[in-house]
């Protein structure tokens, strides 16, 4: 029991740390965006966005998903205290990021005129892409060091590295934008890449690994598994991006550009702010699961424990979003975006199903089942895209929220069946109980804002349901971590 409580505490601690880091990084991004907007104006924002999105596409194509695929092997060797294997995997990864980073840089150099023409419909930005090619190389080196910190579960150092690089990048790039305006965009992007690598290298070097030498042939042979899994990860990311692009095109054709903006804004809030919880949990969950994936009892326990903590955290947050989403929209955007309210409220219910299926998706990754992962993602993207298009065609923005729920219900059923019959996984009763309770509360909150016509009464019911969800979560958290005892100890100090 003490071991189980310790495990829960580790999960909650890691989620808290990286939830804070994610929030801090979002805050830095908002400040940076505001500053750029004031200095370089809408045109500068447009240029920055186009350059960044183009570089991101090439990065996705050439990075081979090593930032995710390598964590599996690093975590497994680290968990089993196989130092020889750990050093070998890290050494191979260090070589692979040089090769893939070089590939991305050379591809960008070679395609720079084409990228300028494709992105801006002229050749004026050819030299911008030539200069930015170095960011692909630097970014890939940083990615490799991040993967080592995450795989070895040096979570504090990883958190410090993320926060320090974000802060320093903001401070260093301010003068460039201020002095050079639009012309400072490319130098600022390069400086950000350099700062991030230097900071990450500082924390990585504290591990003091003495790595064995591996030649090109050994790197290819020993890194083949990483590259194979990473390739399918990159391919699925491209498919996801293409499907999202297709949905936006469909909305613009059968609706309007304004509705595309509503769609982007609504799901942007859900993915950015509710998504903080997912990002924070994944930082610890994936390496931890990868370390025990070959032990059936341990990996089933790990998934259920992570799911339990996820629902404890998400339940009150999602219920609060449903009740007060209109305030979130006004604060983060403006009253002009209030038409997204209903779409977002429906979609938030779908986040519960997304959370459960998200837990199971990492099992496939940790198992290294590359083909299975690819076909799962391909099929899920296909039917979700169809649901989105049909939902919007018949019910407008609300239809997009409803299609999100339907898509993730089917995806969860799909993942449960695959996880059960291929890997022997099952959800424990404790997880199912809290899942059922929290989703009933959230649906009741949705019903209160949709059915009750009196706004004040609707909010009162909503607040009551938020309190019920929060009290339930606190009691469950106390059961697994003994919060009251921890608070008493802190009080005595």
C-alpha positions in Angstrom: 0.0 0.0 0.0 2.9 2.4 0.9 4.5 1.6 -2.5 1.2 2.4 -4.3 0.8 5.7 -2.4 4.4 6.6 -3.3 3.6 5.9 -6.9 0.5 8.1 -6.8 2.5 10.9 -5.2 5.2 10.7 -7.9 2.5 11.0 -10.6 0.8 13.9 -8.9 4.1 15.7 -8.2 5.3 15.3 -11.8 2.0 16.5 -13.1 2.1 19.5 -10.8 5.6 20.4 -11.8 5.0 20.2 -15.5 1.6 21.7 -15.3 3.3 24.8 -13.8 6.0 24.7 -16.5 3.4 24.5 -19.3 1.4 27.4 -17.8 4.7 29.4 -17.5 5.6 28.7 -21.1 2.1 29.7 -22.3 2.5 33.0 -20.3 5.9 33.6 -21.9 4.4 32.9 -25.4 1.5 35.4 -24.7 4.0 38.1 -23.7 6.2 37.4 -26.7 3.2 37.5 -29.0 2.0 40.8 -27.5 5.5 42.3 -27.8 6.0 41.2 -31.4 2.5 42.5 -32.3 3.3 45.9 -30.9 6.7 46.2 -32.5 6.2 44.6 -35.9 2.4 44.8 -36.3 0.1 42.4 -38.1 2.4 42.1 -41.1 5.3 41.0 -38.8 3.0 38.5 -37.0 2.0 37.1 -40.4 5.6 36.7 -41.5 6.6 35.1 -38.2 3.7 32.7 -38.3 4.4 31.6 -41.9 8.1 31.1 -41.3 7.5 29.1 -38.1 4.8 26.9 -39.6 7.0 26.1 -42.7 10.0 25.2 -40.5 7.8 23.1 -38.3 6.5 21.1 -41.3 10.1 20.3 -42.4 11.1 19.5 -38.8 8.2 17.0 -38.7 9.3 15.4 -41.9 13.0 15.1 -41.1 13.2 14.5 -37.3 11.8 11.0 -37.6 10.0 11.4 -34.2 13.2 10.7 -32.3 12.1 12.9 -29.5 9.4 10.4 -28.6 10.7 7.1 -30.0 14.0 7.3 -28.2 12.4 7.8 -24.8 11.0 4.3 -24.8 14.5 2.7 -25.0 16.1 5.1 -22.6 13.4 4.7 -20.0 13.5 0.9 -20.2 17.2 0.7 -19.8 17.1 3.3 -17.0 14.2 1.5 -15.1 16.1 -1.8 -15.3 19.3 -0.2 -14.1 21.1 -1.5 -17.2 23.8 1.3 -17.4 25.6 -0.3 -20.3 22.5 -0.4 -22.5 21.5 3.1 -21.3 24.8 4.6 -22.4 24.6 2.8 -25.7 21.1 4.0 -26.5 22.1 7.6 -25.6 25.2 7.4 -27.7 23.2 6.1 -30.7 20.6 8.9 -30.2 23.3 11.6 -30.1 24.5 10.4 -33.5 21.1 10.1 -35.0 20.1 13.6 -34.0 23.2 14.9 -35.8 22.3 13.0 -39.0 18.6 13.9 -38.9 19.3 17.5 -38.0 21.8 17.7 -40.8 19.2 16.3 -43.2 16.7 18.9 -42.2 19.2 21.7 -42.5 20.4 20.6 -46.0 16.8 20.0 -47.2 15.8 23.6 -46.1 18.9 25.0 -47.8 18.2 23.2 -51.0 14.5 24.0 -51.0 14.8 27.6 -49.8 13.8 29.3 -53.1 10.9 26.9 -53.5 9.8 27.4 -49.9 9.9 31.2 -50.3 7.7 31.0 -53.5 5.3 28.5 -51.9 4.9 30.3 -48.6 5.0 34.0 -49.7 4.4 33.7 -53.5 7.8 35.4 -54.2 11.5 34.7 -53.8 12.1 37.6 -51.3 12.4 35.2 -48.4 14.9 32.8 -49.9 17.7 34.0 -47.7 15.4 33.9 -44.6 15.0 30.2 -45.2 18.7 29.7 -45.8 19.5 31.3 -42.5 16.7 29.5 -40.7 18.0 26.1 -41.8 20.4 26.2 -38.9 17.4 26.2 -36.5 16.5 22.7 -37.7 19.9 21.4 -36.8 20.0 23.1 -33.4 16.5 22.1 -32.7 17.2 18.4 -33.3 20.3 18.5 -31.1 18.1 20.0 -28.3 15.4 17.4 -28.9 18.0 14.6 -28.3 19.1 16.1 -25.0 15.5 16.7 -23.8 14.7 13.0 -24.6 17.6 11.9 -22.4 16.4 14.1 -19.5 12.9 12.8 -19.8 13.8 9.2 -20.4 16.0 9.1 -17.3 13.2 11.0 -15.4 15.4 13.9 -14.5 12.1 15.9 -14.4 13.3 18.8 -12.2 16.2 19.5 -14.5 13.9 19.2 -17.5 11.5 21.6 -16.0 14.3 24.1 -15.1 15.6 23.8 -18.7 12.2 24.5 -20.2 11.6 27.5 -18.0 15.1 29.0 -18.2 15.2 28.7 -22.0 11.8 30.3 -22.4 12.7 33.2 -20.1 16.2 33.8 -21.6 14.9 33.6 -25.1 12.3 36.2 -24.3 14.9 38.6 -22.8 17.5 38.1 -25.6 15.1 38.5 -28.5 13.4 41.7 -27.2 16.3 43.9 -28.3 16.3 42.4 -31.8 12.6 43.1 -32.4 13.0 46.5 -30.8 16.0 47.6 -32.9 15.3 45.9 -36.2 11.5 45.4 -36.3 10.5 43.0 -39.1 14.1 42.4 -40.0 14.8 41.1 -36.5 12.4 38.1 -36.9 14.8 35.7 -38.5 17.8 36.6 -36.2 15.4 36.2 -33.2 14.3 32.8 -34.3 18.0 31.7 -34.6 18.9 33.2 -31.3 16.0 31.4 -29.6 17.3 28.0 -31.0 20.8 28.8 -29.8 19.7 29.8 -26.3 17.4 26.7 -25.9 20.3 24.4 -26.9 22.8 26.0 -24.6 20.4 25.9 -21.6 19.4 22.3 -22.3 23.1 21.3 -22.7 23.9 22.8 -19.3 21.3 20.6 -17.6 22.1 17.5 -19.7 25.9 17.8 -18.9 25.0 17.4 -15.2 24.2 13.8 -15.9 28.0 13.3 -16.5 27.6 10.3 -18.9 30.7 8.9 -20.4 29.3 7.6 -23.7 30.9 4.7 -25.8 31.9 5.4 -29.4 29.5 4.1 -32.1 30.3 4.3 -35.8 27.9 5.0 -38.6 27.1 1.3 -39.2 26.5 0.6 -35.5 24.3 3.7 -35.2 22.1 2.5 -38.1 21.8 -1.1 -36.8 21.2 -0.2 -33.2 19.1 2.9 -34.0 16.8 1.1 -36.5 14.1 0.5 -34.0 14.0 4.2 -32.9 13.9 5.4 -36.5 11.2 2.9 -37.5 8.9 4.0 -34.6 9.8 7.6 -35.1 9.0 7.4 -38.8 5.5 6.2 -38.1 5.1 8.9 -35.5 6.1 11.6 -38.0 3.9 10.1 -40.6 0.9 10.1 -38.3 1.6 13.7 -37.3 1.6 14.6 -41.0 -1.7 12.8 -41.5 -3.2 14.5 -38.5 -2.1 17.9 -39.8 -3.5 17.1 -43.2 -6.9 16.1 -41.8 -7.1 19.2 -39.7 -6.2 21.3 -42.8 -8.9 19.5 -44.7 -11.6 20.2 -42.1 -10.6 23.9 -42.2 -11.0 24.0 -45.9 -14.4 22.2 -45.7 -15.6 24.8 -43.1 -14.4 27.7 -45.4 -16.2 26.2 -48.4 -19.5 25.3 -46.8 -19.4 28.0 -44.1 -17.2 31.1 -43.9 -13.7 32.2 -42.9 -15.3 33.6 -39.8 -16.4 30.1 -38.8 -12.9 28.8 -39.5 -11.7 31.4 -37.0 -14.3 30.3 -34.4 -13.2 26.7 -34.9 -9.5 27.5 -34.5 -10.2 29.7 -31.4 -12.5 27.2 -29.7 -10.3 24.2 -30.1 -7.2 26.3 -29.5 -8.4 27.1 -26.0 -9.2 23.4 -25.3 -5.9 22.1 -26.7 -3.8 24.9 -25.1 -5.3 25.3 -21.7 -7.0 22.0 -20.9 -4.2 20.3 -22.9 -1.8 21.6 -20.2 -2.8 18.6 -18.1 -2.2 16.1 -20.9 1.2 17.6 -21.7 2.2 17.7 -18.1 1.2 14.0 -17.4 2.8 12.7 -20.6 6.3 14.0 -19.6 6.4 11.5 -16.7 3.8 8.9 -17.8 5.5 7.8 -21.1 9.0 7.1 -19.7 7.5 5.5 -16.6 5.2 3.2 -18.6 8.1 2.4 -21.1 10.2 1.3 -18.1 7.7 -1.4 -17.0 6.0 -2.3 -20.3 7.4 -5.8 -20.3 5.9 -6.6 -16.9 2.2 -7.1 -17.5 1.1 -6.5 -13.9 3.2 -3.4 -13.5 2.2 -1.7 -16.8 -1.6 -2.4 -16.1 -1.2 -0.8 -12.7 0.8 2.1 -14.1 -1.9 3.0 -16.7 -4.7 2.7 -14.2 -2.9 4.8 -11.6 -2.2 7.5 -14.2 -5.8 7.5 -15.3 -7.0 7.8 -11.8 -4.9 10.9 -11.2 -5.8 12.3 -14.6 -9.6 12.1 -13.8 -9.1 13.6 -10.3 -7.4 16.6 -11.8 -9.5 16.9 -15.0 -13.0 16.4 -13.5 -13.3 19.8 -11.6 -11.4 21.6 -14.4 -13.6 20.4 -17.2 -16.8 21.0 -15.2 -15.7 24.5 -14.5 -14.9 25.1 -18.2 -18.4 23.9 -19.2 -20.1 26.3 -16.7 -17.9 29.4 -17.2 -16.5 28.8 -20.7 -18.0 32.2 -21.9 -15.8 34.0 -19.4 -12.7 32.1 -20.7 -13.6 33.1 -24.3 -14.0 36.8 -23.4 -10.7 36.8 -21.4 -8.6 35.0 -23.9 -10.2 36.4 -27.1 -13.2 38.8 -27.1 -17.0 38.8 -27.1 -16.9 38.4 -30.8 -15.9 34.8 -30.3 -18.8 33.9 -28.0 -20.5 31.8 -30.9 -17.9 29.1 -30.0 -19.4 28.7 -26.6 -21.8 25.8 -27.3 -19.2 24.0 -29.6 -16.7 24.1 -26.8 -19.1 22.9 -24.1 -19.9 19.8 -26.2 -16.3 19.2 -27.0 -15.3 19.4 -23.3 -17.4 16.3 -22.7 -15.4 14.6 -25.4 -12.2 15.3 -23.5 -13.1 12.7 -20.9 -13.2 10.0 -23.6 -10.0 11.5 -25.0 -8.3 11.2 -21.6 -9.1 7.5 -21.4 -8.1 6.7 -24.9 -4.9 8.8 -24.5 -3.9 6.5 -21.7 -4.2 3.5 -23.9 -2.5 5.1 -26.9 0.8 5.2 -24.9 0.6 1.4 -24.4 1.1 0.9 -28.2 3.9 3.4 -28.2 5.7 1.9 -25.2 5.3 -1.6 -26.8 7.0 -0.2 -29.9 4.2 -1.6 -32.1 4.8 0.8 -35.0 2.5 -0.6 -37.6 -0.4 -1.0 -35.2 0.1 2.6 -34.0 0.1 3.9 -37.6 -3.1 2.1 -38.6 -4.9 3.2 -35.4 -4.0 6.8 -36.0 -4.9 6.6 -39.7 -8.3 5.1 -39.1 -9.0 7.5 -36.2 -8.1 10.5 -38.3 -10.2 9.3 -41.1 -13.4 8.8 -39.2 -12.9 11.9 -37.1 -12.5 14.0 -40.3 -15.7 12.5 -41.8 -17.6 13.2 -38.5 -16.3 16.7 -38.4 -17.4 17.5 -41.9 -20.8 15.9 -41.5 -21.3 17.5 -38.1 -20.5 21.0 -39.5 -22.6 20.4 -42.7 -25.7 19.5 -40.7 -25.4 21.4 -37.4 -22.7 24.1 -37.9 -20.3 24.8 -35.1 -22.3 22.8 -32.6 -21.9 19.8 -34.9 -18.1 20.1 -34.6 -18.4 19.8 -30.8 -20.8 16.8 -31.1 -18.5 15.1 -33.7 -15.6 15.5 -31.2 -17.5 13.5 -28.6 -18.6 10.8 -31.2 -15.1 10.5 -32.6 -13.5 10.0 -29.2 -16.1 7.5 -28.0 -15.4 5.3 -31.0 -11.6 5.9 -30.6 -11.9 4.8 -26.9 -13.8 1.6 -27.9 -11.2 0.9 -30.6 -8.4 1.3 -28.1 -10.0 -0.8 -25.4 -10.5 -3.7 -27.8 -6.9 -3.5 -29.1 -5.4 -3.1 -25.6 -7.5 -6.0 -24.2 -7.0 -8.6 -27.0 -3.5 -7.7 -28.1 -1.8 -6.6 -24.8 -4.1 -8.1 -22.1 -4.9 -4.7 -20.6 -8.1 -3.9 -18.6 -9.4 -0.9 -16.7 -9.7 -1.5 -13.0 -13.0 -0.9 -11.2 -11.6 2.1 -9.3 -10.8 3.9 -12.5 -14.2 3.1 -14.1 -16.0 4.3 -11.0 -14.3 7.7 -11.0 -14.6 8.0 -14.8 -18.4 7.4 -14.5 -18.9 9.8 -11.7 -16.9 12.7 -13.2 -18.6 12.4 -16.6 -22.1 12.3 -15.0 -21.3 15.5 -13.1 -20.0 17.1 -16.3 -23.0 16.1 -18.4 -25.3 17.4 -15.6 -23.4 20.7 -15.8 -23.9 20.8 -19.5 -27.6 20.1 -19.0 -27.9 23.0 -16.5 -26.5 25.5 -19.0 -28.5 24.2 -21.9 -31.9 23.5 -20.3 -32.2 26.0 -17.4 -33.4 29.3 -19.0 -32.7 31.4 -15.9 -29.0 32.4 -16.0 -28.6 32.9 -12.3 -30.1 29.5 -11.4 -28.1 27.9 -14.2 -24.9 29.3 -12.7 -25.9 28.3 -9.1 -26.5 24.7 -10.3 -23.2 24.7 -12.2 -21.2 26.0 -9.1 -22.8 23.3 -7.0 -21.8 20.6 -9.4 -18.2 22.1 -9.6 -18.1 21.9 -5.7 -19.3 18.3 -5.8 -16.7 17.3 -8.4 -13.9 19.1 -6.5 -14.9 17.6 -3.1 -15.1 14.1 -4.7 -11.6 14.6 -6.3 -10.1 15.9 -3.0 -11.5 12.8 -1.1 -10.1 10.4 -3.7 -6.8 12.2 -3.7 -6.7 12.0 0.1 -7.4 8.2 -0.1 -4.3 7.6 -2.3 -2.0 10.3 -0.9 -3.2 11.1 2.6 -3.4 14.8 1.9 -4.6 15.6 5.4 -1.5 14.0 7.0 0.8 15.9 4.6 -0.9 19.2 5.4 -0.6 18.5 9.1 3.1 17.8 8.8 3.6 21.1 6.8 1.6 23.0 9.5 3.8 21.6 12.3 6.9 22.8 10.4 
